[in-house]
Amino acid sequence: MMLPSLAQAFKQHFLLGNIYSISSVMDQSNISEMFLHQFNAVTAENWHKPEKIAPAGFTRPGASDFNFESADTIVDWALENKLTLVGHVLVWHSQSPSWLNLSEPDKPLTRAEAKDNMEFYIKTVAEHFKNRGLLNAFHSWDVVNEAFVSEGGTWGGSLDDWNAGDWKTQMRENSPWYMAYANGCDLAAGEHPSDYIYDAFVFARRYFPHSILYYNDFNEEIPAKRNAIGQMVENLNERWANDFENNQDAISKGEVYAGRMLVEGIGMQSHYHLDQDPTNFDNVCPAIERFIATKALLSITELDITVGGQGTEQHPPTLKAPLDEDDLNRQAKIYAGLFGYYLKFADNIERVSIWGKVDNQSWRDWGHPLLFDKELNAKPAFYAILDVLEKSKK
């Protein structure tokens, strides 16, 4: 008996997405068939990241040296199956070739050199798809990924005061992008190492003019990080509104801006844990509310919920498959609670994407984090979120 389709069930509320791995994985055990029945949006797990497209090393390549074979496979599959395509990711400190922002190990390029390389990379990616007639295939792009420190740093005042702190103090300062933009930064002229984020969005808007542009991060529910992300999005959009050089709709300060925002979406990765270093799920709803206040769209971009340890030396896995009934039900309860929030704020949420199809293919397989087990059997969490949807109709 065929399971209900999540995509069909939630279609009046938001897109329901998942990740495409590589063809060999998708072809295993009818994974592709399950995906197309359950989901209507797709993100490339790894194959649209810079290191998978651009050559490695410290020497800037030519555009002809880029390899789009795997990237094209996913785009073509999405279009063939009429799925909403999400691009992930253009600018990130990880999984990116060194030449973008380093001249040699631990030696950053200058601000001007890194900015030029950033534009070259984004333009080259865009022109490849433009030459294929597919520039508009990407519904959205995760433009910048994980620019803030993991735990959010220290907010400079009451966590309930969204303006008490300064988001620029909470940057991931060991990011090669941050370090390069610090090299030659004129603080007296108003420059800051965090400007790489603004430039990334400007270039993404220039070369992917039809895509919705997202900032994406994890631990986004932590109050200090929530506040920093929200303030950053508001600040960058205010800067864009007054940017006569790059924005044709720019206005003078004090006027009312009616143009398109630069940072149009906030991606809440939502990699959560039930046990060791457990997530404080009471912080999720306030984070959603803060992000809605920015007037940006929201997407839940990489949802998974682990049970047991975290699979590291410090937090080894503590549970083996199959999970017992109690653990399955604990996980189901949290999935249900989260989807209750998503339905409550559905007018502001564009997409909910699960980060993986079956437990044993997850990047966190040790934590059994998904809606389906390794045999493609639906877990209690699958039925729990459908039950929340039915209850919301009453």
N, C-alpha and C positions, 0 to 999 in steps of 0.2 A: 504494500500500500504506500503510495507516494505521500511524503510529508507535505504539510502546508508550506507555501512559499513565503519567506520573510519579506522579500521585496514586494510581493503583492499585498501582503497584509498591512505593511506600513506605508504604502505608496501615497496615501493621502496626507502623510505627515512629513516624511523625509526619505531621502535615498538610503538604501541599505547596501553597504559596500563590503568588499574584502580585497585581498591582495592576490596578484598574479605572481607566481614565483618564476619558474622557467618551464618550457614546454614539457620536459621529461617528467617534472613533478605534476603538472596539470593533467598529464595523460594517465597517471597512475590511478587505478581503482575507481575510475569514473569521477575523478575529482572535478574535471571540467564540466561534466554534466550536472553534478551537484551544484557547482558554483552558479551556473546559468539558471538553475531553478530557484536558488535561494537569494541571489544578489543581483543588483542592477547598476552597481558602480564598481570600478576597479582602479586600484593603485598598484603600480609596480613595486614589489617589495624592495628590490635593490637595483633594478636594471635601468632606471632613469636617474640614478645618482651619478655625480660627476666622474667617479673613478671607473664606472662601467662604460662611460662614453668617451672620455678624453684620455689620451696616453698619460702614463706615469712619468716621473722624473722631474728634474729641476729646469729643464729647457722647454720653453713654450713651443708647442707644436704648431703646425699649420692646420687649417680647417679640414684639409683633405686627410689628415691623420686620425681624425675622430672615427670611432667605430659605432655605428647605429644599428647593427644587425639585431641584437637582442632587444634594444629599445623599440625598433620597428615592429618586431614580432608581437609585442604586447599592444602597441597602438593598433596594429591591423586586427588583432584578435578582438579588441574592444569594439572597434568599428563594425567588424563583421557580425558581432553579436548584439549590436545596438546598446552597448553599455556606456554609462557616463564615465569619462576618462579623467583621472586625476594625475597630474604630474607631481613627482616627488623625487628629488628636491633640487633646487638650483644652487643655493649657497649654504654650505655647512662646514663646520670645522673638521668633521670626520668623513671618511670615505670620499675624499677629494684628492686629486693629484697635487703634488707639492708645488709645481710651477705656478699655480694660481697666486700664491702669496709668500713663497719662500724662495730664496736664491740658493740655499744649501741648508742642511739640517740645522734647525734652531736659529736660522738667520732670516728674519723677515725681509721681504721686499720693501721698497718705499710705498707710501700711501698712493702716490700717483701711479706707480707700476702695478700695484695690486688692483687698483680701480680699473685700469686699462685692461688687465687680464680678466677681471670679472665681466666687463662689458663684452670682451671678445668671446668668452665662453657662452654667455647667455645668447648673444647674437648668433653664434655658430649653431647652437642647438635650434634656435628659432628658424634660421634660414634653411636648415636641413628639412624641417617639416613644412616650411613654406614652399620649398622646391618640390615637395611631394604633393602639394595641394592640401596639406593637412594641418596648417597652422592653427586653424580653429577647432581642431579635434580635441584639444585639451580644455575641458570645462573649467578647470582650475589648476593652479600650481601652488605647491608649498614652496614659497620663494626663499625664505630663510628658516632654518631649522635650529632650534636649541641654542639660542644666543645667550641665555641666562644661566647662571650657576645652578647646579642641580637642585639644591634645597632652597633656592630663592634668595639667599643672602640675608642681609639685615635691612628691614624696612625702617626708615628714619623717624618713626613715630608710632602713633596708634595704628594698629592694623585695620581698624574700622574707618580710618581717615585715608581716603584714596589719594589725597594730595600731600600727605605728610612726608613722604620719601621722595627719592630721585632714582628713577629706573636706571640711569646711567651708572650708578654705583654698584649695580648688581649683575654686571656683564661677566661673561665667561672670558676673563682677561688672558687666559692661556690659549685662546682660539687663535690660530694663525691669521685669520682675517682681522681680528682685533689688534694683534701685534703689528701687522703690516700697516694698518690705518693709524696706528700710534707713531709709526716711523715717518717723521716729517709732518706731524700734526701741529697746526698752529692754533693753540688753545686761545691765544689772545684775539684771534680773528673769529672765534666762535666755533672752530672745528673741534671734533672729539673722535676718539677711536671707534665709537659706536656708529659713526656715520656710514660704515659699510652696510648697515642694515637698510638705511634710507636709499643709498645708491643701488642696492640690489633690487629694491622694489621699483625704483625709477627705471632701471634697465628692463626689468620684467614687464613693466607697463609699456615701454617703448617697443619691445620686440614681440610680446604676446598680448596685443592690445585687446583681444576679446576674452581672455581668460580671467577668471576671478582669482585675485592674489591673496594668499594666506600666509600668516605667520604661524609656525607650528612648534609646539614644545611639550615636554613631559613634566610630571610633578606640578602640573598647572593648577592643581587644587590647593597647594600650600599657600597660605594667605600672603606671605611676603612676595612670593613669585607671582601669584595672581595679581597683586597690586602693581608690580613692576610691568607685567605684560600689558595690563589694561592701560596704564599710564603711557607706556611706549606707543601703543597703537593710537591713542588720542593725540600724543605729541607729534608723531610722524604725519598723521593726517592733517593736523593744523599746519605743519610746515609745508605740506603739499598744497594746501589751499592758497598759500601765499607765494608759491614758487613760480614766478613768471617765466623763468628760464625753461622749465620742463613741463609745465601744466598750462595748456591753452585756456583752461577755465579758471585760472588763478584770479584771486581778488585781493584788494588791499586789506590790511588789517583793520578790523572793525566792521567790515562788510559781511553780509551773510553768504556763505559759500553754498552753491547749489549744484556743484559738479560732482563728478565721480570720486569716491575716496581712493586713496592709494593702497592702504592696507585694508582690504575689503572683508577679510575673514580671519578668524582666529581658530586654529586647529588645536583641540584638546586631545593629546595623544591617548591619555587614559590607560596607561599601563599600571594596573592596580594589583595589590597583594592583600590576601586575607590573613596571612600568618606572620612569619618573620618580617620585621619592619612593616607592619600592616599599614595600609592606607587609612587615613581618617576620612571616612566617607561622609561625615557631617560637613566637610569642607567643599564637597562637590557642588552642591546647590548654590552657595554663596559665590563660588567662582563663575558659574554660569551667569548668575545675575550681574556680576561685575563686568563680564565680557559683553553681555547684552547692552550694558550702559554705554559702551564705546560706539554703538550703532553699527558695529561690524556683524557680519554673519558668523555663525558658529558651525563647526563640524567636529564630531567625535571621530578622530582620524585613525586611531590605532588601538582600539579597545581589546584588552584581554585581562583576565583576572586569575592570578595564580593561587593555588592551594598548596600549603607546605612550604618548604624552604625555597630560597631564591637561586639555587643552582650555582652558587659561588663557593669558594673555599671557606669564606666566613659564614656563609649561610647555605650549607649543603642541602640537597633535596631530602625531604623527610618522608615523603609518601611515594608509593609505587602504584602504577596502574594495575588493575582498575581501581578507581577511588571507591571507597565504601559509600553507602547511602547517605550517611550523615554529612560527609564532605561534599558530595554532589549537591545535596540540598542547601548546604551553607553557601556554596557558589551560586546556585540558582537564585537564592534569596537576594544576593547582592546584584546580580544581573537584573532581576526584576525591579529592585529599587532604583537602579540607574535608569532603566527604561521608563520608569515612572516619571523621573525628572525630565527625560528627553521629551516625553509626550506633553508634559506640563509646559515646556518651553518650545514646543515644536514650531511655532510661528517664527522663531529665530534660528532654528537648527536646520541646516541644509542637508546634512548627511551624517549617518552613523556607520562607521566602517569597523568591522572586526579584523584584527590583525592576525589572520590565519584561518585556515579552513578546517583542519582536523588536528587534534592534540599532538600527534607525533610528528607533524610537519611544522609546528610552531617554533619560533626562535627561543621560546621558553617551554619546551616540551616537558621538562622536568616538573613544571607546575600545573600541567593539565588545564590550560587557561581558556579553552575555547568552547564553542557550543556543540561540537561534534567530537566523538572519540576516534581512535585510529581506524576503527571499522566503519566510519561514516555514520555511526548510530547517533541520533540526536540525544543529547544529555538533558537532564532536568532543566538546565538553564534555558534551553531552546523553548521548551513548553512554558516556562515561567514568564518569558517576555511576551509570548503570545497571549498568555492569560492576563497580563497587565493591560495589554491592548484591549482585550474584550471587556475587561472591567471598566476601562475608561469610556466605553461607549454607553454605559448604563447611567 
